[in-house]
Amino acid sequence: MTTDIRRIDHTGILSRDLDKLEQRYEALGFTLSPRSRHLLSARPDEKPVLGGTANRCALFGESYIELLGIVDPSAPDPWRTKEVPDGFRIFYVGSDDADAQARRLAGAGMPIMGVRSLEREVDTVDGPRLMRARALHIDPRFTPQGYIGIAQQQTPEYLHQPRYLTHANGATGIASVLVVVGDAELDETVERYARILDVSPASQDDRQVLRLPSGRLEFVPAGVADEILRGFAPYGLAAMTIAVTDVGAARRLIDGNGIATLTTSDGFHVSADDAFGAALFFTAR
């Protein structure tokens, strides 16, 4: 790897009913940051405007899960979120220089949509502050598996506040993200994402893996996905693995909140039907 892409930045689950999405992830044992509206720019270097989306996040100090909701359908939609169906739709890796990544990908002939700005006001122990980030979007026609991008967090201290990093389920981070693709498309898809992340793929059991210093992106053909996911396996972004400090304690909490779990070889699993479109695998840190 020759770039500064070293980690999973965040995953994103979209819902038209943010209230229910929040309630479910709290029942799964995640501490969520307060709800915050987005200011978004439509084009590179354009001033952000108040959009129709808001989020709450399960934060881990480096990576995070974004629970994204469309809370005002009449507001401007510069990132065209209203065109996106509900579910697990977003995967971003992190970089310290989004502009350098844009130059690299453009130079390699990768279809990108430029670097855009995002802002949102967040509450801190010192009062309201403006969290700022820059995001490089890959043209989604090139990545039909989901909305893929590279994020540059400009104010990580306002995002990953210590008071939100402790979770009842003991979660410490996103260990991996699983993508399901058609059997005949596997090699081409893995090669495409390897170019985006600038890493070499490796085979591991029944999957192809793009490994970052912190976190990994895994690909499986649809023919084996049903067995892994214990049921319906949608194409595209399908699952994430959450590292926890105590698998048994996490499972007791989730079972106690009435959410079904299934045993896996190294932990347990919550189906996508019970987690708003993203199957969740919990494993020891």
C-alpha positions as YAML, in Angstrom:
chain: A
units: angstrom
residues:
- id: 1
  name: MET
  ca: [0.00, 0.00, 0.00]
- id: 2
  name: THR
  ca: [1.39, 3.39, -1.00]
- id: 3
  name: THR
  ca: [-1.32, 5.79, 0.16]
- id: 4
  name: ASP
  ca: [-2.44, 6.98, 3.58]
- id: 5
  name: ILE
  ca: [-5.65, 4.94, 3.51]
- id: 6
  name: ARG
  ca: [-5.13, 3.00, 6.72]
- id: 7
  name: ARG
  ca: [-8.54, 2.39, 8.27]
- id: 8
  name: ILE
  ca: [-12.25, 2.02, 7.90]
- id: 9
  name: ASP
  ca: [-13.67, 5.47, 8.56]
- id: 10
  name: HIS
  ca: [-17.36, 4.65, 8.74]
- id: 11
  name: THR
  ca: [-20.26, 2.61, 7.53]
- id: 12
  name: GLY
  ca: [-23.73, 4.01, 6.98]
- id: 13
  name: ILE
  ca: [-27.26, 2.68, 7.32]
- id: 14
  name: LEU
  ca: [-30.06, 4.78, 5.81]
- id: 15
  name: SER
  ca: [-33.68, 4.86, 6.96]
- id: 16
  name: ARG
  ca: [-36.71, 7.03, 6.32]
- id: 17
  name: ASP
  ca: [-37.57, 6.34, 9.97]
- id: 18
  name: LEU
  ca: [-34.57, 7.50, 11.96]
- id: 19
  name: ASP
  ca: [-36.48, 7.13, 15.24]
- id: 20
  name: LYS
  ca: [-36.89, 3.38, 14.80]
- id: 21
  name: LEU
  ca: [-33.35, 2.96, 13.51]
- id: 22
  name: GLU
  ca: [-31.98, 4.71, 16.60]
- id: 23
  name: GLN
  ca: [-34.13, 2.63, 18.93]
- id: 24
  name: ARG
  ca: [-32.94, -0.64, 17.41]
- id: 25
  name: TYR
  ca: [-29.24, 0.21, 17.64]
- id: 26
  name: GLU
  ca: [-29.63, 1.35, 21.21]
- id: 27
  name: ALA
  ca: [-31.29, -2.00, 21.93]
- id: 28
  name: LEU
  ca: [-28.26, -3.66, 20.31]
- id: 29
  name: GLY
  ca: [-26.17, -2.01, 23.01]
- id: 30
  name: PHE
  ca: [-24.65, 0.94, 21.17]
- id: 31
  name: THR
  ca: [-24.24, 4.39, 22.69]
- id: 32
  name: LEU
  ca: [-25.33, 6.96, 20.12]
- id: 33
  name: SER
  ca: [-24.21, 10.55, 19.72]
- id: 34
  name: PRO
  ca: [-26.99, 13.19, 19.76]
- id: 35
  name: ARG
  ca: [-28.93, 13.77, 16.57]
- id: 36
  name: SER
  ca: [-27.31, 16.32, 14.26]
- id: 37
  name: ARG
  ca: [-28.41, 17.88, 10.93]
- id: 38
  name: HIS
  ca: [-26.07, 17.98, 7.94]
- id: 39
  name: LEU
  ca: [-24.75, 20.95, 5.99]
- id: 40
  name: LEU
  ca: [-23.72, 19.66, 2.55]
- id: 41
  name: SER
  ca: [-22.13, 21.04, -0.59]
- id: 42
  name: ALA
  ca: [-23.31, 19.99, -4.06]
- id: 43
  name: ARG
  ca: [-19.97, 20.61, -5.77]
- id: 44
  name: PRO
  ca: [-16.31, 20.81, -4.78]
- id: 45
  name: ASP
  ca: [-15.43, 24.06, -2.97]
- id: 46
  name: GLU
  ca: [-19.07, 25.13, -2.77]
- id: 47
  name: LYS
  ca: [-20.44, 26.45, 0.52]
- id: 48
  name: PRO
  ca: [-22.47, 23.78, 2.35]
- id: 49
  name: VAL
  ca: [-26.21, 24.30, 2.80]
- id: 50
  name: LEU
  ca: [-28.65, 22.74, 5.27]
- id: 51
  name: GLY
  ca: [-29.81, 19.44, 3.81]
- id: 52
  name: GLY
  ca: [-32.65, 17.12, 4.68]
- id: 53
  name: THR
  ca: [-30.59, 14.49, 6.49]
- id: 54
  name: ALA
  ca: [-29.51, 14.01, 10.08]
- id: 55
  name: ASN
  ca: [-27.59, 11.31, 11.87]
- id: 56
  name: ARG
  ca: [-26.67, 9.67, 15.11]
- id: 57
  name: CYS
  ca: [-23.46, 7.69, 15.34]
- id: 58
  name: ALA
  ca: [-22.01, 4.74, 17.24]
- id: 59
  name: LEU
  ca: [-18.46, 5.99, 17.71]
- id: 60
  name: PHE
  ca: [-15.38, 3.90, 18.48]
- id: 61
  name: GLY
  ca: [-12.53, 6.43, 18.49]
- id: 62
  name: GLU
  ca: [-11.39, 5.61, 14.96]
- id: 63
  name: SER
  ca: [-14.28, 4.07, 13.04]
- id: 64
  name: TYR
  ca: [-18.01, 4.58, 13.47]
- id: 65
  name: ILE
  ca: [-21.43, 3.44, 12.34]
- id: 66
  name: GLU
  ca: [-23.57, 6.26, 10.97]
- id: 67
  name: LEU
  ca: [-27.32, 5.95, 11.39]
- id: 68
  name: LEU
  ca: [-28.58, 8.28, 8.68]
- id: 69
  name: GLY
  ca: [-32.12, 9.51, 8.31]
- id: 70
  name: ILE
  ca: [-34.03, 11.69, 5.89]
- id: 71
  name: VAL
  ca: [-35.72, 14.00, 8.39]
- id: 72
  name: ASP
  ca: [-36.90, 16.81, 6.08]
- id: 73
  name: PRO
  ca: [-37.79, 15.60, 2.57]
- id: 74
  name: SER
  ca: [-38.54, 19.17, 1.47]
- id: 75
  name: ALA
  ca: [-35.00, 20.42, 2.24]
- id: 76
  name: PRO
  ca: [-32.22, 20.66, -0.37]
- id: 77
  name: ASP
  ca: [-30.71, 17.29, -1.28]
- id: 78
  name: PRO
  ca: [-27.26, 18.13, -2.71]
- id: 79
  name: TRP
  ca: [-25.94, 14.59, -2.17]
- id: 80
  name: ARG
  ca: [-29.12, 13.08, -3.67]
- id: 81
  name: THR
  ca: [-29.79, 10.93, -0.64]
- id: 82
  name: LYS
  ca: [-33.51, 10.74, -1.41]
- id: 83
  name: GLU
  ca: [-32.62, 8.57, -4.43]
- id: 84
  name: VAL
  ca: [-31.01, 5.96, -2.17]
- id: 85
  name: PRO
  ca: [-33.13, 3.08, -0.85]
- id: 86
  name: ASP
  ca: [-33.11, 2.26, 2.86]
- id: 87
  name: GLY
  ca: [-30.53, -0.19, 4.18]
- id: 88
  name: PHE
  ca: [-26.77, -0.67, 4.52]
- id: 89
  name: ARG
  ca: [-25.59, 1.63, 1.73]
- id: 90
  name: ILE
  ca: [-22.41, 3.47, 2.77]
- id: 91
  name: PHE
  ca: [-18.77, 2.51, 3.21]
- id: 92
  name: TYR
  ca: [-15.92, 5.01, 3.61]
- id: 93
  name: VAL
  ca: [-12.27, 4.55, 4.32]
- id: 94
  name: GLY
  ca: [-10.24, 7.29, 5.98]
- id: 95
  name: SER
  ca: [-7.49, 9.51, 4.60]
- id: 96
  name: ASP
  ca: [-5.62, 12.56, 5.84]
- id: 97
  name: ASP
  ca: [-5.63, 14.11, 2.35]
- id: 98
  name: ALA
  ca: [-8.76, 13.74, 0.25]
- id: 99
  name: ASP
  ca: [-7.31, 15.94, -2.50]
- id: 100
  name: ALA
  ca: [-4.29, 13.66, -2.91]
- id: 101
  name: GLN
  ca: [-6.60, 10.67, -3.11]
- id: 102
  name: ALA
  ca: [-8.66, 12.44, -5.76]
- id: 103
  name: ARG
  ca: [-5.55, 13.08, -7.83]
- id: 104
  name: ARG
  ca: [-4.44, 9.47, -7.47]
- id: 105
  name: LEU
  ca: [-7.78, 8.03, -8.52]
- id: 106
  name: ALA
  ca: [-8.32, 10.50, -11.36]
- id: 107
  name: GLY
  ca: [-4.84, 9.74, -12.63]
- id: 108
  name: ALA
  ca: [-5.72, 6.05, -12.65]
- id: 109
  name: GLY
  ca: [-8.86, 6.74, -14.70]
- id: 110
  name: MET
  ca: [-11.21, 6.14, -11.79]
- id: 111
  name: PRO
  ca: [-14.61, 7.88, -12.11]
- id: 112
  name: ILE
  ca: [-14.89, 10.22, -9.12]
- id: 113
  name: MET
  ca: [-17.28, 13.01, -8.22]
- id: 114
  name: GLY
  ca: [-14.81, 15.38, -6.62]
- id: 115
  name: VAL
  ca: [-14.15, 16.30, -3.00]
- id: 116
  name: ARG
  ca: [-17.17, 17.80, -1.26]
- id: 117
  name: SER
  ca: [-17.56, 19.43, 2.13]
- id: 118
  name: LEU
  ca: [-19.75, 18.36, 5.02]
- id: 119
  name: GLU
  ca: [-20.45, 20.22, 8.24]
- id: 120
  name: ARG
  ca: [-22.76, 19.67, 11.20]
- id: 121
  name: GLU
  ca: [-23.08, 21.32, 14.56]
- id: 122
  name: VAL
  ca: [-22.37, 19.00, 17.47]
- id: 123
  name: ASP
  ca: [-22.65, 19.45, 21.20]
- id: 124
  name: THR
  ca: [-19.39, 19.22, 23.15]
- id: 125
  name: VAL
  ca: [-18.52, 19.62, 26.83]
- id: 126
  name: ASP
  ca: [-17.38, 23.15, 25.88]
- id: 127
  name: GLY
  ca: [-20.59, 24.00, 24.03]
- id: 128
  name: PRO
  ca: [-21.67, 23.70, 20.37]
- id: 129
  name: ARG
  ca: [-18.89, 23.20, 17.83]
- id: 130
  name: LEU
  ca: [-18.83, 22.75, 14.05]
- id: 131
  name: MET
  ca: [-17.68, 19.31, 13.00]
- id: 132
  name: ARG
  ca: [-16.11, 19.45, 9.54]
- id: 133
  name: ALA
  ca: [-15.17, 16.76, 7.04]
- id: 134
  name: ARG
  ca: [-14.34, 16.40, 3.36]
- id: 135
  name: ALA
  ca: [-15.55, 13.45, 1.31]
- id: 136
  name: LEU
  ca: [-14.35, 12.05, -2.00]
- id: 137
  name: HIS
  ca: [-17.20, 10.17, -3.68]
- id: 138
  name: ILE
  ca: [-16.62, 7.39, -6.18]
- id: 139
  name: ASP
  ca: [-19.16, 7.55, -9.01]
- id: 140
  name: PRO
  ca: [-21.83, 5.07, -7.76]
- id: 141
  name: ARG
  ca: [-22.26, 3.67, -11.27]
- id: 142
  name: PHE
  ca: [-18.76, 2.25, -10.79]
- id: 143
  name: THR
  ca: [-19.63, 0.73, -7.40]
- id: 144
  name: PRO
  ca: [-23.20, -0.59, -7.61]
- id: 145
  name: GLN
  ca: [-22.58, -2.50, -4.36]
- id: 146
  name: GLY
  ca: [-22.98, 0.73, -2.38]
- id: 147
  name: TYR
  ca: [-21.95, 4.35, -1.97]
- id: 148
  name: ILE
  ca: [-18.19, 4.16, -1.56]
- id: 149
  name: GLY
  ca: [-15.87, 7.00, -0.68]
- id: 150
  name: ILE
  ca: [-12.83, 8.34, 1.11]
- id: 151
  name: ALA
  ca: [-13.35, 10.63, 4.10]
- id: 152
  name: GLN
  ca: [-11.03, 13.21, 5.59]
- id: 153
  name: GLN
  ca: [-12.06, 14.09, 9.13]
- id: 154
  name: GLN
  ca: [-10.95, 17.67, 9.76]
- id: 155
  name: THR
  ca: [-12.22, 17.87, 13.35]
- id: 156
  name: PRO
  ca: [-12.05, 14.29, 14.71]
- id: 157
  name: GLU
  ca: [-12.00, 15.61, 18.28]
- id: 158
  name: TYR
  ca: [-15.59, 16.82, 17.84]
- id: 159
  name: LEU
  ca: [-16.69, 13.53, 16.26]
- id: 160
  name: HIS
  ca: [-15.06, 10.91, 18.50]
- id: 161
  name: GLN
  ca: [-15.78, 12.51, 21.86]
- id: 162
  name: PRO
  ca: [-14.70, 10.30, 24.80]
- id: 163
  name: ARG
  ca: [-18.11, 10.44, 26.44]
- id: 164
  name: TYR
  ca: [-19.66, 8.52, 23.51]
- id: 165
  name: LEU
  ca: [-17.01, 5.81, 23.11]
- id: 166
  name: THR
  ca: [-18.20, 3.40, 25.81]
- id: 167
  name: HIS
  ca: [-20.93, 0.98, 24.72]
- id: 168
  name: ALA
  ca: [-23.10, -1.32, 26.78]
- id: 169
  name: ASN
  ca: [-22.31, -4.16, 24.37]
- id: 170
  name: GLY
  ca: [-18.55, -3.56, 24.75]
- id: 171
  name: ALA
  ca: [-18.05, -2.58, 21.11]
- id: 172
  name: THR
  ca: [-14.61, -1.22, 20.26]
- id: 173
  name: GLY
  ca: [-14.68, -0.88, 16.47]
- id: 174
  name: ILE
  ca: [-15.65, -2.12, 13.02]
- id: 175
  name: ALA
  ca: [-13.36, -5.05, 12.27]
- id: 176
  name: SER
  ca: [-14.61, -5.78, 8.75]
- id: 177
  name: VAL
  ca: [-17.30, -5.17, 6.14]
- id: 178
  name: LEU
  ca: [-18.68, -7.94, 3.94]
- id: 179
  name: VAL
  ca: [-19.77, -7.39, 0.32]
- id: 180
  name: VAL
  ca: [-21.82, -9.92, -1.67]
- id: 181
  name: VAL
  ca: [-21.34, -10.02, -5.45]
- id: 182
  name: GLY
  ca: [-22.43, -12.25, -8.29]
- id: 183
  name: ASP
  ca: [-20.27, -15.32, -8.73]
- id: 184
  name: ALA
  ca: [-19.14, -14.31, -12.22]
- id: 185
  name: GLU
  ca: [-18.36, -10.73, -11.10]
- id: 186
  name: LEU
  ca: [-16.20, -11.54, -8.09]
- id: 187
  name: ASP
  ca: [-12.73, -11.13, -9.58]
- id: 188
  name: GLU
  ca: [-13.56, -7.94, -11.48]
- id: 189
  name: THR
  ca: [-15.24, -6.39, -8.44]
- id: 190
  name: VAL
  ca: [-12.36, -7.20, -6.10]
- id: 191
  name: GLU
  ca: [-9.87, -5.73, -8.58]
- id: 192
  name: ARG
  ca: [-11.93, -2.53, -8.82]
- id: 193
  name: TYR
  ca: [-12.01, -2.04, -5.05]
- id: 194
  name: ALA
  ca: [-8.33, -2.92, -4.78]
- id: 195
  name: ARG
  ca: [-7.62, 0.04, -7.06]
- id: 196
  name: ILE
  ca: [-9.76, 2.33, -4.92]
- id: 197
  name: LEU
  ca: [-8.10, 1.27, -1.67]
- id: 198
  name: ASP
  ca: [-4.66, 0.79, -3.26]
- id: 199
  name: VAL
  ca: [-4.12, -2.61, -1.66]
- id: 200
  name: SER
  ca: [-3.53, -6.11, -3.02]
- id: 201
  name: PRO
  ca: [-6.27, -8.72, -2.51]
- id: 202
  name: ALA
  ca: [-5.66, -11.97, -0.67]
- id: 203
  name: SER
  ca: [-7.70, -15.18, -0.44]
- id: 204
  name: GLN
  ca: [-8.95, -16.27, 2.96]
- id: 205
  name: ASP
  ca: [-11.19, -19.32, 3.24]
- id: 206
  name: ASP
  ca: [-14.28, -18.64, 1.11]
- id: 207
  name: ARG
  ca: [-13.66, -14.93, 0.56]
- id: 208
  name: GLN
  ca: [-11.38, -12.35, -1.03]
- id: 209
  name: VAL
  ca: [-9.96, -9.81, 1.40]
- id: 210
  name: LEU
  ca: [-8.63, -6.26, 1.07]
- id: 211
  name: ARG
  ca: [-6.81, -5.70, 4.33]
- id: 212
  name: LEU
  ca: [-6.03, -2.27, 5.75]
- id: 213
  name: PRO
  ca: [-3.79, -1.68, 8.77]
- id: 214
  name: SER
  ca: [-7.05, -1.22, 10.71]
- id: 215
  name: GLY
  ca: [-10.01, -3.16, 9.34]
- id: 216
  name: ARG
  ca: [-10.69, -5.11, 6.18]
- id: 217
  name: LEU
  ca: [-13.13, -5.31, 3.29]
- id: 218
  name: GLU
  ca: [-14.25, -8.83, 2.39]
- id: 219
  name: PHE
  ca: [-16.00, -10.14, -0.73]
- id: 220
  name: VAL
  ca: [-17.97, -13.35, -1.13]
- id: 221
  name: PRO
  ca: [-19.81, -14.75, -4.14]
- id: 222
  name: ALA
  ca: [-23.57, -14.96, -3.86]
- id: 223
  name: GLY
  ca: [-23.36, -18.74, -4.07]
- id: 224
  name: VAL
  ca: [-21.87, -18.99, -0.58]
- id: 225
  name: ALA
  ca: [-23.34, -15.85, 1.01]
- id: 226
  name: ASP
  ca: [-26.58, -17.50, 2.17]
- id: 227
  name: GLU
  ca: [-24.65, -19.91, 4.38]
- id: 228
  name: ILE
  ca: [-22.52, -17.13, 5.88]
- id: 229
  name: LEU
  ca: [-25.43, -14.78, 6.51]
- id: 230
  name: ARG
  ca: [-27.86, -17.48, 7.67]
- id: 231
  name: GLY
  ca: [-30.61, -16.43, 5.33]
- id: 232
  name: PHE
  ca: [-31.34, -13.85, 2.65]
- id: 233
  name: ALA
  ca: [-28.11, -12.39, 1.30]
- id: 234
  name: PRO
  ca: [-28.60, -9.14, -0.63]
- id: 235
  name: TYR
  ca: [-26.10, -8.13, -3.27]
- id: 236
  name: GLY
  ca: [-23.78, -5.32, -2.23]
- id: 237
  name: LEU
  ca: [-22.91, -4.15, 1.26]
- id: 238
  name: ALA
  ca: [-24.32, -6.94, 3.42]
- id: 239
  name: ALA
  ca: [-22.67, -7.25, 6.85]
- id: 240
  name: MET
  ca: [-20.17, -5.83, 9.28]
- id: 241
  name: THR
  ca: [-18.17, -7.45, 12.05]
- id: 242
  name: ILE
  ca: [-18.09, -5.57, 15.35]
- id: 243
  name: ALA
  ca: [-15.25, -6.22, 17.79]
- id: 244
  name: VAL
  ca: [-16.40, -6.38, 21.44]
- id: 245
  name: THR
  ca: [-14.56, -6.84, 24.72]
- id: 246
  name: ASP
  ca: [-16.79, -9.69, 25.97]
- id: 247
  name: VAL
  ca: [-18.80, -11.73, 23.47]
- id: 248
  name: GLY
  ca: [-20.87, -13.47, 26.15]
- id: 249
  name: ALA
  ca: [-21.86, -10.23, 27.85]
- id: 250
  name: ALA
  ca: [-22.77, -8.62, 24.53]
- id: 251
  name: ARG
  ca: [-24.95, -11.56, 23.60]
- id: 252
  name: ARG
  ca: [-26.75, -11.62, 26.94]
- id: 253
  name: LEU
  ca: [-27.56, -7.93, 26.59]
- id: 254
  name: ILE
  ca: [-28.90, -8.28, 23.04]
- id: 255
  name: ASP
  ca: [-30.85, -11.45, 23.82]
- id: 256
  name: GLY
  ca: [-32.27, -9.71, 26.88]
- id: 257
  name: ASN
  ca: [-33.58, -6.91, 24.68]
- id: 258
  name: GLY
  ca: [-35.58, -9.41, 22.63]
- id: 259
  name: ILE
  ca: [-33.33, -9.49, 19.54]
- id: 260
  name: ALA
  ca: [-32.57, -12.94, 18.13]
- id: 261
  name: THR
  ca: [-28.94, -14.08, 17.94]
- id: 262
  name: LEU
  ca: [-27.25, -17.08, 16.33]
- id: 263
  name: THR
  ca: [-23.96, -18.70, 17.34]
- id: 264
  name: THR
  ca: [-20.98, -18.40, 15.00]
- id: 265
  name: SER
  ca: [-17.51, -19.94, 15.19]
- id: 266
  name: ASP
  ca: [-16.07, -16.90, 16.97]
- id: 267
  name: GLY
  ca: [-19.06, -15.11, 18.46]
- id: 268
  name: PHE
  ca: [-22.64, -14.51, 17.40]
- id: 269
  name: HIS
  ca: [-24.72, -13.01, 14.64]
- id: 270
  name: VAL
  ca: [-27.75, -10.71, 14.34]
- id: 271
  name: SER
  ca: [-29.59, -10.96, 11.04]
- id: 272
  name: ALA
  ca: [-29.95, -8.08, 8.61]
- id: 273
  name: ASP
  ca: [-33.72, -8.24, 9.12]
- id: 274
  name: ASP
  ca: [-33.18, -7.36, 12.79]
- id: 275
  name: ALA
  ca: [-30.58, -4.63, 12.17]
- id: 276
  name: PHE
  ca: [-32.13, -2.48, 9.40]
- id: 277
  name: GLY
  ca: [-30.35, -4.15, 6.50]
- id: 278
  name: ALA
  ca: [-26.88, -4.83, 7.88]
- id: 279
  name: ALA
  ca: [-26.16, -8.28, 9.27]
- id: 280
  name: LEU
  ca: [-23.99, -7.85, 12.38]
- id: 281
  name: PHE
  ca: [-21.33, -10.31, 13.49]
- id: 282
  name: PHE
  ca: [-20.00, -9.80, 17.01]
- id: 283
  name: THR
  ca: [-16.56, -11.20, 17.78]
- id: 284
  name: ALA
  ca: [-13.90, -10.86, 20.46]
- id: 285
  name: ARG
  ca: [-11.60, -7.89, 20.15]
...
